[in-house]
Amino acid sequence: MVKTSPLTTSPTTTSPSEDMEQQTLALTAEQPEVPTDSSEIAAGTLAGFRLERLEVLHWGTFDKRPWALDLKGGTALLTGANGSGKSTLVDALLTLLVPNRRRSYNQASSGVKKKKERDERSYVLGAFARTRSQEGYESRSKYLREKGKPSILMAYFCDRSTGKDVSLAQVLWVDSTVRKFFVIADMELKAEYFMQCGDIPILKKQLKENDAEVYDNFTKYAQQFRKRFGLQSDKALDLFNQTVSIKEIGGLNEFVRNHMLKKADMQTQIEELQESYENLTISHTAIQKARRQLEALEPLTKEAKRYQKLTKDVADWQHFRTVLPAFFAGKCLVLLSAEQTKIERELVQGQHRREGVDRTLETLRQQAKELEFAIRQDSTGQRLQALAQEIEQVKKSLAVKQNAVMTAF
């Protein structure tokens, strides 16, 4: 079942061209009913990220307010008269997904001249007609907007099987050149959010505060959204850029050859192969030469290692010789300290023994004095003293007589 709905409701503002507005309003999107049954989602019929809504503001002839194309994850068919804005919306999606250097605007248009009339600057300023100069030699574009007016592109994607949301947005404006920044958010965004702030630095700050990622170059921005979408390289986006809005396909083989396969320059590949073979041959020869050199240098390497070891040993022995006196002095100090400790301990023990002997001697002397005193007080003792005196006198008399006898002879 196909559901057809107008792109937007009728605007109340005036435009430089009422016919252009009427053509834009005639643009419709035919899309099938999107299944809401959870079993179909679980079965994988809606697996992967699908475009839910595309919004543009101040992009081409879509002026004054946000214009939304609600796809709701389905497959849509854009229909409308020439100049109604079909290519403009497709180019908006291209701008969000494909870098400027690879982008091909207005591919559905017939004629090279019309294709070249479209670029980022013309879309941001809102080129809608051309007028000739008074001299009549050249024509100039007429624009809906002045420089500095920001254009908003916003695409909201959803993976219903996982419940993940991703919104991509670009804010573009013209001063001397087209300037822009890129936004990625893991949630649903709407173009109305970008209209609430007219100052670009403040808008960037508010986006970052709301957990959106802001980038100033397309490369980092593309890396992040490809990572979220599961695209391992940018080849799929290149194919999308090449095939979008093609009106006719002459033949499937030609289409695949021109848009899906890389052009092969066999002569260049043969030359590259020859060059690679020559490089490999040179590399092989260099490796063999280096291997022979290593084999020749191996004995020298061994001797060098041996020399290094001997040099180290000599240095170690010289160091040992230098520290040897200090080593033995240390050993002697340890031994002498131990001997000194032993002698001091023996000296202390001798002093203790001497003190004991002194005490014993003092006791014995005291006892001798007491005995001597006792003997003097006793009669027997007195008799012994008298006998000792008599013996002493007898010895003296005997000595005198002996001297006299010796003198007589």
Contacts in CASP RR format, 6 or more apart in sequence:
PFRMAT RR
TARGET T0000
AUTHOR 0000-0000-0000
METHOD contacts of the structure
MODEL  1
MVKTSPLTTSPTTTSPSEDMEQQTLALTAEQPEVPTDSSEIAAGTLAGFR
LERLEVLHWGTFDKRPWALDLKGGTALLTGANGSGKSTLVDALLTLLVPN
RRRSYNQASSGVKKKKERDERSYVLGAFARTRSQEGYESRSKYLREKGKP
SILMAYFCDRSTGKDVSLAQVLWVDSTVRKFFVIADMELKAEYFMQCGDI
PILKKQLKENDAEVYDNFTKYAQQFRKRFGLQSDKALDLFNQTVSIKEIG
GLNEFVRNHMLKKADMQTQIEELQESYENLTISHTAIQKARRQLEALEPL
TKEAKRYQKLTKDVADWQHFRTVLPAFFAGKCLVLLSAEQTKIERELVQG
QHRREGVDRTLETLRQQAKELEFAIRQDSTGQRLQALAQEIEQVKKSLAV
KQNAVMTAF
1 32 0 8 1.000
1 33 0 8 1.000
2 30 0 8 1.000
2 31 0 8 1.000
2 32 0 8 1.000
3 30 0 8 1.000
3 31 0 8 1.000
3 32 0 8 1.000
3 33 0 8 1.000
4 28 0 8 1.000
4 29 0 8 1.000
4 30 0 8 1.000
5 28 0 8 1.000
5 29 0 8 1.000
5 70 0 8 1.000
6 25 0 8 1.000
6 27 0 8 1.000
6 28 0 8 1.000
7 24 0 8 1.000
7 25 0 8 1.000
7 27 0 8 1.000
7 28 0 8 1.000
7 29 0 8 1.000
7 67 0 8 1.000
7 68 0 8 1.000
7 69 0 8 1.000
8 25 0 8 1.000
8 67 0 8 1.000
8 68 0 8 1.000
10 25 0 8 1.000
11 21 0 8 1.000
11 25 0 8 1.000
11 64 0 8 1.000
11 65 0 8 1.000
13 63 0 8 1.000
13 64 0 8 1.000
13 65 0 8 1.000
15 21 0 8 1.000
15 61 0 8 1.000
15 63 0 8 1.000
15 64 0 8 1.000
15 144 0 8 1.000
16 128 0 8 1.000
16 129 0 8 1.000
16 142 0 8 1.000
16 144 0 8 1.000
17 128 0 8 1.000
17 129 0 8 1.000
20 61 0 8 1.000
20 83 0 8 1.000
20 128 0 8 1.000
21 61 0 8 1.000
23 80 0 8 1.000
23 81 0 8 1.000
23 83 0 8 1.000
23 84 0 8 1.000
23 85 0 8 1.000
24 61 0 8 1.000
24 62 0 8 1.000
24 84 0 8 1.000
24 85 0 8 1.000
26 80 0 8 1.000
26 81 0 8 1.000
26 84 0 8 1.000
27 78 0 8 1.000
27 79 0 8 1.000
27 80 0 8 1.000
27 84 0 8 1.000
27 85 0 8 1.000
27 86 0 8 1.000
27 89 0 8 1.000
28 78 0 8 1.000
28 79 0 8 1.000
28 80 0 8 1.000
29 69 0 8 1.000
29 70 0 8 1.000
29 71 0 8 1.000
29 76 0 8 1.000
29 77 0 8 1.000
29 78 0 8 1.000
29 79 0 8 1.000
30 76 0 8 1.000
30 77 0 8 1.000
30 79 0 8 1.000
31 71 0 8 1.000
31 72 0 8 1.000
31 74 0 8 1.000
31 75 0 8 1.000
31 76 0 8 1.000
31 77 0 8 1.000
32 74 0 8 1.000
32 75 0 8 1.000
34 46 0 8 1.000
34 72 0 8 1.000
34 73 0 8 1.000
34 74 0 8 1.000
35 41 0 8 1.000
35 45 0 8 1.000
35 46 0 8 1.000
40 46 0 8 1.000
41 160 0 8 1.000
41 161 0 8 1.000
42 161 0 8 1.000
44 161 0 8 1.000
46 73 0 8 1.000
46 160 0 8 1.000
46 161 0 8 1.000
47 159 0 8 1.000
47 161 0 8 1.000
48 159 0 8 1.000
48 161 0 8 1.000
48 162 0 8 1.000
49 157 0 8 1.000
49 158 0 8 1.000
49 159 0 8 1.000
49 164 0 8 1.000
49 166 0 8 1.000
49 228 0 8 1.000
49 229 0 8 1.000
50 71 0 8 1.000
50 73 0 8 1.000
50 74 0 8 1.000
50 157 0 8 1.000
50 158 0 8 1.000
50 159 0 8 1.000
50 160 0 8 1.000
51 71 0 8 1.000
51 73 0 8 1.000
51 74 0 8 1.000
51 93 0 8 1.000
51 155 0 8 1.000
51 156 0 8 1.000
51 157 0 8 1.000
52 70 0 8 1.000
52 71 0 8 1.000
52 72 0 8 1.000
52 73 0 8 1.000
52 156 0 8 1.000
52 157 0 8 1.000
52 158 0 8 1.000
52 188 0 8 1.000
53 68 0 8 1.000
53 69 0 8 1.000
53 70 0 8 1.000
53 71 0 8 1.000
53 72 0 8 1.000
53 155 0 8 1.000
53 156 0 8 1.000
54 68 0 8 1.000
54 69 0 8 1.000
54 71 0 8 1.000
54 89 0 8 1.000
54 92 0 8 1.000
54 93 0 8 1.000
54 154 0 8 1.000
54 155 0 8 1.000
54 156 0 8 1.000
55 66 0 8 1.000
55 67 0 8 1.000
55 68 0 8 1.000
55 69 0 8 1.000
55 152 0 8 1.000
55 153 0 8 1.000
55 154 0 8 1.000
55 155 0 8 1.000
55 156 0 8 1.000
55 190 0 8 1.000
55 191 0 8 1.000
56 62 0 8 1.000
56 66 0 8 1.000
56 67 0 8 1.000
56 88 0 8 1.000
56 89 0 8 1.000
56 92 0 8 1.000
56 151 0 8 1.000
56 152 0 8 1.000
56 153 0 8 1.000
56 154 0 8 1.000
56 191 0 8 1.000
57 65 0 8 1.000
57 66 0 8 1.000
57 67 0 8 1.000
57 151 0 8 1.000
57 152 0 8 1.000
57 191 0 8 1.000
57 194 0 8 1.000
57 195 0 8 1.000
58 124 0 8 1.000
58 126 0 8 1.000
58 145 0 8 1.000
58 149 0 8 1.000
58 150 0 8 1.000
58 151 0 8 1.000
58 152 0 8 1.000
59 88 0 8 1.000
59 92 0 8 1.000
59 123 0 8 1.000
59 124 0 8 1.000
59 126 0 8 1.000
59 151 0 8 1.000
59 152 0 8 1.000
59 153 0 8 1.000
60 88 0 8 1.000
60 122 0 8 1.000
60 123 0 8 1.000
60 124 0 8 1.000
60 126 0 8 1.000
60 127 0 8 1.000
60 128 0 8 1.000
60 144 0 8 1.000
60 151 0 8 1.000
61 85 0 8 1.000
61 88 0 8 1.000
61 126 0 8 1.000
61 128 0 8 1.000
61 144 0 8 1.000
62 85 0 8 1.000
62 88 0 8 1.000
62 89 0 8 1.000
63 126 0 8 1.000
63 144 0 8 1.000
63 145 0 8 1.000
66 152 0 8 1.000
66 190 0 8 1.000
66 191 0 8 1.000
66 192 0 8 1.000
66 195 0 8 1.000
68 191 0 8 1.000
69 76 0 8 1.000
69 89 0 8 1.000
73 158 0 8 1.000
78 86 0 8 1.000
78 89 0 8 1.000
78 90 0 8 1.000
79 86 0 8 1.000
80 86 0 8 1.000
86 108 0 8 1.000
86 245 0 8 1.000
87 105 0 8 1.000
87 106 0 8 1.000
87 107 0 8 1.000
87 108 0 8 1.000
87 109 0 8 1.000
87 118 0 8 1.000
87 245 0 8 1.000
88 123 0 8 1.000
90 107 0 8 1.000
90 108 0 8 1.000
90 244 0 8 1.000
90 245 0 8 1.000
91 103 0 8 1.000
91 105 0 8 1.000
91 106 0 8 1.000
91 118 0 8 1.000
91 123 0 8 1.000
92 123 0 8 1.000
92 153 0 8 1.000
93 155 0 8 1.000
93 244 0 8 1.000
94 103 0 8 1.000
94 104 0 8 1.000
94 105 0 8 1.000
94 240 0 8 1.000
94 241 0 8 1.000
94 244 0 8 1.000
95 103 0 8 1.000
95 120 0 8 1.000
95 123 0 8 1.000
95 153 0 8 1.000
95 170 0 8 1.000
96 153 0 8 1.000
96 155 0 8 1.000
96 168 0 8 1.000
96 169 0 8 1.000
96 170 0 8 1.000
97 168 0 8 1.000
97 225 0 8 1.000
97 237 0 8 1.000
97 240 0 8 1.000
97 241 0 8 1.000
98 237 0 8 1.000
98 238 0 8 1.000
98 240 0 8 1.000
98 241 0 8 1.000
99 218 0 8 1.000
99 219 0 8 1.000
99 222 0 8 1.000
100 120 0 8 1.000
100 218 0 8 1.000
102 238 0 8 1.000
102 241 0 8 1.000
103 241 0 8 1.000
104 115 0 8 1.000
104 241 0 8 1.000
104 242 0 8 1.000
105 115 0 8 1.000
105 118 0 8 1.000
105 119 0 8 1.000
105 123 0 8 1.000
106 114 0 8 1.000
106 115 0 8 1.000
106 117 0 8 1.000
106 118 0 8 1.000
107 115 0 8 1.000
107 244 0 8 1.000
107 245 0 8 1.000
107 246 0 8 1.000
108 245 0 8 1.000
108 246 0 8 1.000
108 247 0 8 1.000
109 115 0 8 1.000
109 118 0 8 1.000
110 247 0 8 1.000
117 127 0 8 1.000
120 172 0 8 1.000
120 178 0 8 1.000
120 180 0 8 1.000
121 174 0 8 1.000
121 178 0 8 1.000
122 141 0 8 1.000
123 151 0 8 1.000
124 145 0 8 1.000
124 149 0 8 1.000
124 151 0 8 1.000
124 172 0 8 1.000
124 173 0 8 1.000
124 174 0 8 1.000
124 178 0 8 1.000
125 141 0 8 1.000
125 143 0 8 1.000
125 144 0 8 1.000
125 145 0 8 1.000
125 146 0 8 1.000
125 147 0 8 1.000
125 149 0 8 1.000
125 174 0 8 1.000
126 143 0 8 1.000
126 144 0 8 1.000
126 145 0 8 1.000
127 141 0 8 1.000
127 142 0 8 1.000
127 143 0 8 1.000
127 144 0 8 1.000
128 142 0 8 1.000
128 143 0 8 1.000
128 144 0 8 1.000
129 141 0 8 1.000
129 142 0 8 1.000
130 139 0 8 1.000
130 140 0 8 1.000
130 141 0 8 1.000
130 142 0 8 1.000
131 139 0 8 1.000
131 140 0 8 1.000
131 142 0 8 1.000
132 138 0 8 1.000
132 139 0 8 1.000
132 140 0 8 1.000
133 139 0 8 1.000
133 140 0 8 1.000
147 173 0 8 1.000
147 174 0 8 1.000
147 175 0 8 1.000
148 173 0 8 1.000
148 174 0 8 1.000
148 175 0 8 1.000
149 173 0 8 1.000
149 174 0 8 1.000
150 171 0 8 1.000
150 172 0 8 1.000
150 173 0 8 1.000
150 194 0 8 1.000
150 198 0 8 1.000
150 200 0 8 1.000
151 171 0 8 1.000
151 172 0 8 1.000
151 173 0 8 1.000
152 169 0 8 1.000
152 170 0 8 1.000
152 171 0 8 1.000
152 191 0 8 1.000
152 194 0 8 1.000
152 195 0 8 1.000
153 169 0 8 1.000
153 170 0 8 1.000
153 172 0 8 1.000
154 167 0 8 1.000
154 168 0 8 1.000
154 169 0 8 1.000
154 189 0 8 1.000
154 190 0 8 1.000
154 191 0 8 1.000
154 194 0 8 1.000
155 167 0 8 1.000
155 168 0 8 1.000
155 169 0 8 1.000
156 165 0 8 1.000
156 166 0 8 1.000
156 167 0 8 1.000
156 188 0 8 1.000
156 189 0 8 1.000
156 190 0 8 1.000
157 165 0 8 1.000
157 166 0 8 1.000
157 167 0 8 1.000
157 168 0 8 1.000
157 229 0 8 1.000
158 164 0 8 1.000
158 165 0 8 1.000
158 166 0 8 1.000
158 188 0 8 1.000
159 165 0 8 1.000
164 186 0 8 1.000
164 228 0 8 1.000
165 186 0 8 1.000
165 187 0 8 1.000
165 188 0 8 1.000
166 184 0 8 1.000
166 185 0 8 1.000
166 186 0 8 1.000
166 225 0 8 1.000
166 228 0 8 1.000
166 229 0 8 1.000
167 183 0 8 1.000
167 184 0 8 1.000
167 185 0 8 1.000
167 186 0 8 1.000
167 187 0 8 1.000
167 188 0 8 1.000
167 189 0 8 1.000
168 182 0 8 1.000
168 183 0 8 1.000
168 184 0 8 1.000
168 225 0 8 1.000
169 182 0 8 1.000
169 183 0 8 1.000
169 184 0 8 1.000
169 185 0 8 1.000
169 189 0 8 1.000
169 194 0 8 1.000
170 180 0 8 1.000
170 181 0 8 1.000
170 182 0 8 1.000
170 183 0 8 1.000
171 180 0 8 1.000
171 181 0 8 1.000
171 183 0 8 1.000
171 194 0 8 1.000
171 200 0 8 1.000
171 203 0 8 1.000
172 178 0 8 1.000
172 179 0 8 1.000
172 180 0 8 1.000
173 179 0 8 1.000
173 180 0 8 1.000
173 200 0 8 1.000
181 200 0 8 1.000
181 204 0 8 1.000
181 214 0 8 1.000
181 215 0 8 1.000
181 216 0 8 1.000
182 214 0 8 1.000
182 215 0 8 1.000
182 216 0 8 1.000
182 217 0 8 1.000
182 218 0 8 1.000
182 221 0 8 1.000
183 189 0 8 1.000
183 207 0 8 1.000
183 212 0 8 1.000
183 213 0 8 1.000
183 214 0 8 1.000
183 215 0 8 1.000
184 212 0 8 1.000
184 213 0 8 1.000
184 215 0 8 1.000
184 221 0 8 1.000
184 224 0 8 1.000
184 225 0 8 1.000
184 228 0 8 1.000
185 207 0 8 1.000
185 210 0 8 1.000
185 211 0 8 1.000
185 212 0 8 1.000
185 213 0 8 1.000
186 211 0 8 1.000
186 228 0 8 1.000
187 211 0 8 1.000
189 212 0 8 1.000
194 203 0 8 1.000
197 203 0 8 1.000
197 206 0 8 1.000
204 214 0 8 1.000
207 214 0 8 1.000
208 214 0 8 1.000
213 224 0 8 1.000
215 221 0 8 1.000
215 224 0 8 1.000
222 234 0 8 1.000
222 237 0 8 1.000
226 232 0 8 1.000
226 233 0 8 1.000
226 234 0 8 1.000
226 237 0 8 1.000
231 237 0 8 1.000
239 259 0 8 1.000
239 260 0 8 1.000
242 259 0 8 1.000
243 259 0 8 1.000
249 255 0 8 1.000
375 381 0 8 1.000
375 384 0 8 1.000
375 385 0 8 1.000
376 382 0 8 1.000
376 385 0 8 1.000
END
